[in-house]
Amino acid sequence: MKALICEAYGPIDNLVIKDIPSPVPGARQLLIEVRAAAVNFPDALMVQGLYQVKPPLPFTPGAEISGIVKAVGAEVKHFKAGDRVIAIVGQGGFAEECLADAAKTMSLPAGMDFETGAALVLTYCTSLHALRDCGHLQAGETLVVLGAAGGVGIAAIEIGKAMGARVIAAASSDDKLELCKRVGADDTVNYSTENLKDRINELTAGKGADVVYDPVGGPYTEPALRALAWHGRLLVIGFAAGDIPKIPLNLALLKERSIVGVYWGDSTKHDPAGHLANLHQLHAWFAAGTIRPVVSEHFSLAAAADAIAKIANRQVKGKIVVLPNT
């Protein structure tokens, strides 16, 4: 089978396509024919050796997939060959076939295509965990989403609206903000041309935001934190801007603000029941048409490195997916 291979940590354009043996599932694993694999920002960090998880070399990136089960391990009870599934695999997704743990695999919901399935779990689970479990977002509160046109940003907008919040989308261009409006944002901030703190305060009549969802970091975190209301919560999702900001802690003391880290991947180990409940909620919202992942582009396996570079350069709206078997 063909797979995208990272042979050494370094530039994304060093990734290569190779023919490698098909993997064999272990006792509690599935072998999946990959129909779609979503591209996420951690993929770009991982191949450069910049992520908190560093897989042994060589490895194939790609953390979330959808496809058709080809074979199952001896101890797998709830899946069989031919089943249509979604899986979180951590790595290995940008390939024609991929192994997945049965415990991290679920059936593709009725009415959902492979591209949507691949784009659903990581971004929407991250955003729901952040807003509900970490940020305790309440109906009627104001949510500001930074990097709002990206995969997790779009998910945060839709979930914030589903939870009854007023959502202010912040992004770096007007065309990105147009997408945010289409998926439900009530107001927008172009932080390339507007002062982020002042605009948030203007839109909230000086009160400030109740929750800020921040997957960007860099120069945007501190002004967003300064624009939080009394008991406001800053949710730290990631650092797509490239820099981890150094925050003066007196800003947390003022107005009794909270800075809350969000690490969805580890949270599933600490609270598997909560993760399952969130998945059921996402299924229900999808069935009702409340959430709908935005898949903006498709790439072949041969162009998978280009897809990773595009997300690294913050040139993506919504999600992009790799289609290895087309």
PyMOL commands that set and color helices and strands:
alter all, ss='L'
color gray80, all
select helices_A, chain A and resi 12-14+41-47+102-104+114-118+121-134+151-162+174-182+196-203+218-226+250-256+264-270+272-287+301-312
alter helices_A, ss='H'
color red, helices_A
select strands_A, chain A and resi 2-5+16-19+29-39+64-72+84-88+97-101+105-107+142-145+166-171+187-190+209-214+228-236+258-261+295-300+319-323
alter strands_A, ss='S'
color yellow, strands_A
deselect
rebuild
show_as cartoon
